[in-house]
Amino acid sequence: PNAPSSPKKEDTIKVLKGWATLGEEANAKMDYSTALHYFYMAMEGFEKIHGADSTFYIELEFLIATAKDELGRCAEALTLYQDVLSKQERIFGPDDERTLTTLNNTAWVLYENKRYEDSKAHYEKCLERKIRIFGENHNSTVTTMNSLGNLYLDGFKNYPLAITYKTRALKSLSTVLGPQHPDTLSTIMNVAIITSCFTEDVMKARDLFKQALKGYEEQLGKGHNMTKTCAGNYKVFLEEHPKVKGARAELKKIKKDYP
């Protein structure tokens, strides 16, 4: 059995956890520079006591990577995430939820660093594991599906694959949250925009815009900003595609409801 901690060591650990808490409080206030200050103080202390492979150290290294990413220090964040990921896969296993979170974050920072192929490989690995562990209809799985869709949209400019992943995410969101949940409606609107801009399937785009706007009006009301944004996007679509069936009547109604 492990020897009991000395009072002095216990006091030191209490102080270190206090610093970590102060860092988390600063993080919540988006004061990332202050958060980094406290996280580093706590991490250096835990390294001396427990080593760089301890759970506390790894958690703090993860938080530091996140804060640096928020500050736009993407290259530094990537180095830290990669170190955390290596440790988590070795210590906790590749299917641990903490490992999957770091894998997803690493994919995001790779995307920020314009390393699109590496980002895709990480996202695909993460998605495969999440589907196997959680299933397709899980919030965490949907997050990675959406991220892959964004990568194909903004990184690779591969619009058919972007729509494929966004549509998969939409199907899962409809199952998990319901077809009229704000997150579901937001994805419907995004798929409508991508479809209208990068495909010739204007009827599908029209139906998606109508579905999203109807849902927003019923769930949030016509005065909500998201409803107004959706109406504005639909209005632009109808003005650009006046020959779509019912476009004139729909456009007249939107101009009346959203002057």
C-alpha positions in Angstrom: 0.0 0.0 0.0 1.0 3.6 -0.6 2.5 5.5 2.3 0.1 8.2 3.7 0.8 11.7 2.5 2.6 14.0 5.0 0.7 17.0 6.3 3.1 19.3 4.5 2.5 17.5 1.2 -1.3 17.5 1.7 -1.1 21.3 2.3 0.9 21.8 -0.9 -1.6 19.8 -2.9 -4.4 21.9 -1.4 -2.7 25.1 -2.5 -2.1 23.6 -6.0 -5.7 22.7 -6.4 -6.6 26.2 -5.3 -4.5 27.7 -8.0 -6.1 25.3 -10.5 -9.6 26.5 -9.4 -8.5 30.1 -9.8 -7.4 29.3 -13.3 -10.7 27.6 -14.1 -12.6 30.7 -12.8 -10.5 33.0 -14.9 -11.1 30.6 -17.9 -14.8 30.9 -17.4 -14.5 34.7 -17.5 -12.5 34.4 -20.7 -9.5 35.9 -19.0 -7.2 33.4 -20.6 -3.9 35.1 -19.7 -4.7 35.0 -16.0 -6.0 31.4 -16.4 -2.6 30.4 -17.9 -0.7 32.0 -15.0 -2.6 29.9 -12.4 -2.6 26.7 -14.6 1.1 26.8 -15.0 1.7 27.4 -11.3 -0.5 24.4 -10.4 1.0 22.2 -13.2 4.6 22.8 -12.2 3.7 21.9 -8.6 1.9 18.7 -9.5 4.8 17.7 -11.7 7.2 17.9 -8.7 4.9 15.8 -6.5 3.2 13.3 -8.9 5.2 13.6 -12.2 4.2 14.6 -15.7 2.1 11.5 -16.3 -0.2 12.1 -13.3 -3.9 12.7 -13.9 -3.7 16.2 -12.4 -0.8 17.2 -14.6 -2.5 15.9 -17.8 -5.7 17.7 -17.0 -3.9 21.0 -16.5 -1.8 20.5 -19.6 -5.1 20.1 -21.5 -6.6 23.3 -19.9 -3.4 25.2 -20.9 -3.7 24.0 -24.5 -7.4 25.1 -24.5 -6.5 28.5 -23.1 -3.7 29.0 -25.6 -6.0 28.1 -28.5 -8.5 30.7 -27.3 -5.7 33.3 -27.3 -4.9 32.4 -30.9 -1.6 30.6 -30.1 -2.6 27.7 -32.2 0.9 26.2 -32.8 1.6 26.1 -29.1 -1.8 24.6 -28.4 -1.2 21.9 -31.0 2.1 20.9 -29.4 0.4 20.6 -26.0 -2.6 18.7 -27.3 -0.4 16.2 -29.1 1.5 15.6 -25.8 -1.7 15.2 -23.9 -3.2 12.9 -26.5 -0.1 10.7 -26.4 -0.3 10.3 -22.7 -4.0 9.7 -22.6 -3.9 7.0 -25.2 -1.1 5.3 -23.3 -2.5 5.7 -19.7 -6.3 5.9 -20.2 -6.7 4.0 -23.5 -7.8 5.2 -26.9 -11.5 4.8 -26.2 -11.5 6.9 -23.0 -13.8 9.9 -23.2 -11.0 12.2 -22.1 -8.9 10.8 -24.9 -11.6 11.3 -27.5 -12.1 14.9 -26.4 -8.4 15.6 -26.9 -8.4 13.8 -30.2 -11.3 16.0 -31.4 -9.6 19.2 -30.1 -6.3 18.2 -31.8 -8.1 17.8 -35.1 -9.5 21.3 -34.7 -6.2 22.9 -33.9 -4.6 21.1 -36.9 -7.4 22.6 -39.0 -6.5 26.1 -37.5 -2.9 25.5 -38.5 -4.2 24.7 -42.1 -2.9 21.1 -41.9 -6.1 19.8 -43.4 -5.1 16.2 -44.2 -3.8 15.7 -40.7 -7.0 17.3 -39.3 -9.1 14.9 -41.5 -7.2 11.9 -40.3 -7.8 12.9 -36.6 -11.4 13.7 -37.1 -12.1 10.4 -39.0 -10.3 8.4 -36.2 -12.4 10.2 -33.6 -15.6 9.7 -35.5 -15.0 6.0 -36.0 -14.4 5.5 -32.2 -17.3 7.6 -31.2 -19.7 5.8 -33.5 -18.4 2.4 -32.1 -18.7 3.6 -28.5 -21.6 6.0 -28.4 -23.4 5.3 -31.6 -24.4 7.8 -34.4 -27.1 9.4 -32.3 -25.0 11.0 -29.6 -24.2 14.7 -29.1 -20.4 14.0 -29.0 -20.6 12.0 -32.3 -22.7 14.7 -33.9 -20.1 17.4 -32.9 -17.4 15.5 -34.8 -19.6 14.9 -37.8 -20.3 18.6 -38.0 -16.6 19.4 -37.6 -15.8 17.1 -40.5 -18.5 18.8 -42.6 -16.9 22.2 -41.8 -13.4 20.9 -42.7 -14.7 19.7 -46.1 -16.5 22.9 -46.6 -13.9 25.5 -45.6 -10.7 23.5 -45.8 -11.0 21.2 -48.8 -13.8 23.1 -50.6 -15.4 19.7 -51.2 -19.0 20.7 -51.0 -20.6 17.3 -51.8 -18.8 15.7 -48.8 -19.5 18.7 -46.6 -23.2 18.3 -47.3 -22.9 14.5 -46.7 -21.5 15.0 -43.2 -23.8 17.9 -42.4 -26.8 15.8 -43.5 -25.6 12.9 -41.3 -25.3 15.2 -38.4 -28.7 16.7 -39.1 -30.3 13.2 -39.1 -28.7 12.4 -35.7 -29.6 15.8 -34.2 -33.2 15.3 -35.2 -33.2 11.9 -33.4 -31.3 13.1 -30.3 -32.8 16.6 -29.8 -35.9 16.6 -31.9 -36.5 18.1 -35.3 -37.4 21.6 -33.9 -34.6 22.0 -31.4 -32.6 25.2 -32.0 -29.4 23.2 -32.7 -31.2 21.0 -35.2 -32.8 24.1 -36.9 -29.3 25.8 -37.1 -27.9 22.7 -38.9 -30.9 22.7 -41.3 -30.2 26.3 -42.1 -26.5 25.6 -42.7 -27.3 22.7 -45.0 -29.8 24.9 -46.9 -27.1 27.6 -47.4 -24.5 25.1 -48.6 -27.0 23.4 -50.9 -28.1 26.7 -52.4 -24.6 28.0 -52.9 -22.7 25.0 -54.1 -25.2 22.7 -55.8 -28.0 23.0 -58.4 -30.6 21.4 -56.2 -32.6 24.6 -55.6 -35.8 22.7 -54.6 -34.0 20.9 -51.8 -32.5 24.2 -50.6 -35.9 25.8 -50.7 -37.5 23.0 -48.7 -34.7 23.2 -46.1 -35.0 27.0 -45.8 -38.8 26.6 -45.3 -38.4 23.9 -42.7 -35.8 25.9 -40.8 -37.9 29.1 -40.8 -41.1 27.4 -39.8 -39.3 25.7 -36.9 -37.7 28.9 -35.7 -41.0 30.8 -35.9 -42.8 28.1 -33.9 -40.0 27.6 -31.3 -38.5 31.0 -30.9 -41.0 33.4 -32.4 -40.6 35.9 -35.3 -38.8 38.5 -33.1 -35.9 36.2 -32.2 -32.5 37.0 -33.9 -32.1 33.5 -35.2 -35.5 33.6 -36.8 -34.7 36.9 -38.4 -31.3 35.6 -39.6 -33.0 32.5 -41.2 -35.6 34.7 -42.8 -32.9 37.0 -44.2 -31.0 34.0 -45.7 -34.2 32.6 -47.2 -35.1 36.0 -48.6 -31.7 36.2 -50.4 -32.2 32.7 -51.8 -35.6 33.5 -53.2 -34.3 36.8 -54.7 -31.5 34.9 -56.4 -33.9 32.1 -57.6 -37.1 33.8 -58.6 -38.2 30.9 -60.9 -38.3 28.4 -58.0 -41.9 27.2 -57.5 -43.7 29.4 -55.1 -40.8 31.9 -54.9 -42.9 35.0 -55.5 -45.5 34.2 -52.9 -42.9 33.2 -50.3 -40.8 36.3 -50.9 -43.9 38.5 -50.6 -44.7 36.9 -47.3 -41.2 37.2 -45.9 -41.0 40.9 -46.8 -44.3 41.5 -45.0 -43.3 39.5 -41.9 -39.7 40.7 -41.8 -39.7 44.3 -43.1 
